[in-house]
Amino acid sequence: MTASGAILFGRYAFAPNRLGYCGPDDNQALLEYVASRKADAGLLEIERRFEGAFPYLRLIAEANGIPDPFDDRVVEAYWIGNSCLERVEAAGFYESLATRFKNRMDNRAFSWLSGKLVLGARPHHNFHVFDVYMRTGLMKDNHADIVVETMDACRISWGQVVDFDGPELVTLRPRLTLLAGKLTLTEPEPVRVTRQIEGLGFADQARPGTVVSIHWHWVCEELSVVKRRRLMSATQKYIQLANQTL
């Protein structure tokens, strides 16, 4: 078991788990594990039950010859992005997507999804948000604004801390929006995000000037310059891929 990788996974998985979107109904235990930075078999049992994310970790690990799906490199690749993604071949990614999602889509929808593999799509969380989790056909109907708001919350984003107020931080964060029918990021806007629940959180040392990662309005971790660049690059890449089928 790679303890630090399991903790890193939990930093990003906690918020959607708390909202009931994925993973088992055990978010308090997940919060306590990650906040205390303690990893054991109980944490792994919780995290293996994330049916959306865990198969992607296995795919990345197998493609890189890494025995542990919770290895730091694998977990970082999925949530942030790194060179491990480039070793995932299109054929293997196709098989994974077909097994999990083909029966949930009509042939046309799956065809445009699988067509993006040859254009460089890899198993990054933001690709999942922009092209798997949300059906692009919805972007053209009356619910488009709601869909974009959901995608914006679900994607892994970044924000620079400008102030803090107890359990909340005020960050400058680009917002995902539709402009002329295409997804784009705005200039950074002030956004309040949550960093603690009942005194427990994952970025207690964040101060003005710090850049943090955000998932469903929850602060996941402080981002180094390198991690921020990787996340920004991956996000722009998958926005561009999504725009091809809007």
C-alpha positions in Angstrom: 0.0 0.0 0.0 1.2 3.5 -0.9 0.0 5.4 2.1 0.7 8.9 0.7 -1.1 8.0 -2.6 -4.2 6.8 -0.7 -4.2 10.0 1.2 -3.9 12.1 -2.0 -6.8 10.2 -3.5 -8.9 10.9 -0.5 -8.2 14.6 -0.7 -9.9 14.8 -4.1 -12.5 12.1 -3.6 -14.0 13.4 -0.3 -16.1 16.3 -1.6 -18.2 14.3 -4.2 -18.4 11.5 -1.7 -19.9 13.8 1.0 -22.4 15.1 -1.6 -23.4 11.5 -2.3 -22.2 11.5 -5.9 -19.8 8.6 -5.8 -18.1 6.1 -3.4 -19.6 4.4 -0.3 -21.6 6.2 2.3 -18.7 6.7 4.7 -17.6 10.3 4.1 -16.9 11.0 7.8 -14.4 8.2 8.0 -12.8 9.4 4.7 -12.5 12.9 6.1 -10.9 11.7 9.4 -8.4 9.4 7.6 -7.2 12.1 5.2 -7.2 15.0 7.7 -5.1 12.8 10.1 -3.0 11.5 7.3 -3.4 8.0 8.4 -3.8 5.2 5.9 -4.7 1.6 6.5 -6.7 -1.2 5.0 -9.9 0.5 6.1 -9.1 3.6 3.9 -8.3 1.4 0.9 -11.5 -0.5 1.3 -13.4 2.8 1.1 -11.4 4.1 -1.9 -11.7 0.9 -3.9 -15.5 1.4 -3.9 -15.3 4.6 -5.9 -16.7 3.0 -9.1 -16.0 6.1 -11.2 -12.4 6.8 -10.3 -10.9 3.5 -9.2 -11.1 1.8 -12.7 -9.1 4.7 -14.1 -6.4 4.3 -11.5 -6.1 0.6 -12.4 -5.9 1.5 -16.1 -3.1 4.0 -15.5 -1.2 1.7 -13.1 -1.3 -1.2 -15.5 -0.2 0.9 -18.5 2.8 2.0 -16.4 3.7 -1.3 -14.9 3.0 0.0 -11.4 1.6 -2.7 -9.1 -0.3 -0.3 -6.8 -3.2 1.7 -8.2 -2.8 4.1 -5.3 0.8 4.8 -6.0 1.4 8.6 -5.8 2.2 8.9 -9.5 -1.0 7.1 -10.5 -3.2 9.2 -8.3 -1.6 12.4 -9.3 -1.9 11.5 -13.0 -5.7 11.0 -12.7 -6.6 14.1 -10.7 -3.8 16.6 -11.8 -2.0 15.1 -14.8 1.6 13.8 -15.3 3.6 11.7 -17.8 1.9 8.5 -16.6 -1.1 9.4 -18.7 0.9 9.3 -21.9 1.7 5.7 -21.4 -2.0 4.7 -21.6 -2.5 3.5 -25.1 -5.7 4.3 -27.0 -6.7 0.7 -27.4 -6.6 0.0 -23.6 -8.5 3.2 -22.9 -11.1 2.3 -25.5 -11.6 -1.1 -23.9 -12.1 0.5 -20.5 -14.6 3.0 -21.7 -16.5 0.5 -23.8 -16.8 -1.9 -20.8 -18.1 0.8 -18.5 -20.0 3.3 -20.6 -20.9 1.9 -24.1 -24.2 0.4 -22.9 -25.2 3.8 -21.3 -24.9 5.7 -24.6 -26.3 5.4 -28.1 -23.9 4.4 -30.9 -23.4 8.0 -32.0 -22.5 9.3 -28.6 -20.0 6.6 -28.0 -18.5 7.1 -31.4 -17.7 10.7 -30.7 -16.4 9.8 -27.3 -14.1 7.0 -28.6 -13.0 9.2 -31.5 -11.3 11.5 -29.1 -8.8 8.8 -28.0 -6.9 9.2 -31.3 -6.8 12.9 -30.6 -4.9 12.5 -27.4 -7.6 11.9 -24.7 -6.3 10.1 -21.6 -7.9 9.0 -18.4 -7.7 12.4 -16.6 -10.6 13.4 -14.3 -11.3 16.5 -16.3 -11.7 14.5 -19.5 -14.2 12.3 -17.6 -16.1 15.5 -16.5 -16.1 17.2 -19.9 -16.7 14.2 -22.2 -18.0 11.2 -20.2 -19.8 12.5 -17.1 -21.7 15.1 -19.1 -23.3 14.3 -22.4 -22.4 17.1 -24.9 -25.9 16.9 -26.4 -27.2 18.7 -23.3 -25.1 21.7 -24.0 -27.5 22.8 -26.8 -30.8 22.7 -24.8 -32.4 24.9 -22.2 -30.4 23.2 -19.4 -27.0 24.2 -20.8 -26.3 26.7 -18.0 -27.0 24.2 -15.3 -24.8 21.6 -17.0 -21.9 24.0 -17.2 -22.3 24.9 -13.6 -22.1 21.3 -12.6 -19.1 20.6 -14.8 -17.4 23.7 -13.3 -17.9 22.3 -9.8 -16.9 18.8 -10.7 -13.8 19.6 -12.6 -10.5 19.8 -10.6 -9.7 23.5 -10.6 -7.2 25.9 -9.1 -7.6 29.2 -7.2 -5.2 31.6 -5.5 -6.0 32.4 -1.9 -6.7 36.0 -1.2 -8.3 35.8 2.2 -9.4 33.3 4.8 -12.4 33.4 7.2 -12.6 30.5 9.6 -13.5 27.3 7.7 -13.6 29.2 4.4 -11.1 30.6 2.0 -11.7 33.4 -0.6 -9.9 32.4 -3.8 -9.4 33.9 -7.2 -10.6 31.1 -9.5 -11.3 31.0 -13.3 -14.9 29.9 -13.9 -16.0 27.5 -16.7 -18.6 29.1 -19.0 -20.2 28.9 -22.4 -19.1 31.6 -24.9 -20.5 31.5 -28.4 -21.4 27.8 -27.8 -18.0 26.7 -26.7 -16.5 26.0 -23.3 -14.0 28.5 -22.0 -12.5 29.7 -18.8 -13.1 33.3 -17.5 -10.6 35.5 -15.9 -10.1 34.6 -12.2 -13.1 35.7 -10.0 -13.5 35.8 -6.2 -15.0 32.5 -5.0 -15.5 31.2 -1.5 -14.5 27.6 -0.9 -14.6 25.4 2.1 -11.4 24.3 3.7 -12.6 22.7 7.0 -15.6 20.8 8.4 -15.7 20.8 12.2 -12.1 21.8 12.3 -10.9 19.0 9.9 -9.4 19.9 6.5 -6.7 19.1 4.1 -5.0 22.5 3.6 -4.9 24.1 7.0 -1.6 26.0 6.2 -3.0 27.8 3.1 -2.5 31.6 3.3 -2.9 34.5 1.0 -0.9 33.9 -2.1 -1.1 30.1 -1.9 -2.6 28.3 -4.9 -5.0 25.4 -3.9 -6.8 22.8 -5.9 -10.6 22.8 -5.6 -13.2 20.0 -6.2 -16.9 20.6 -5.6 -16.1 23.9 -3.7 -13.8 22.0 -1.3 -10.1 22.7 -0.9 -8.1 19.6 -1.7 -4.5 20.6 -1.3 -1.9 23.3 -1.8 -0.5 23.2 -5.4 3.1 23.5 -6.3 4.0 25.5 -9.4 4.6 22.3 -11.3 1.3 20.7 -10.3 -0.6 23.9 -11.1 1.0 24.0 -14.6 0.1 20.4 -15.2 -3.5 20.9 -14.1 -3.9 24.0 -16.2 -2.5 22.3 -19.2 -4.7 19.2 -18.9 -7.8 21.4 -18.3 -7.2 23.4 -21.5 -6.5 20.2 -23.4 -9.8 18.6 -22.4 -11.8 21.8 -22.9 -10.6 21.9 -26.5 -11.5 18.2 -27.0 -14.9 18.8 -25.5 -15.5 21.7 -27.8 -15.1 19.6 -30.9 -18.4 17.9 -30.2 -20.5 20.8 -28.8 
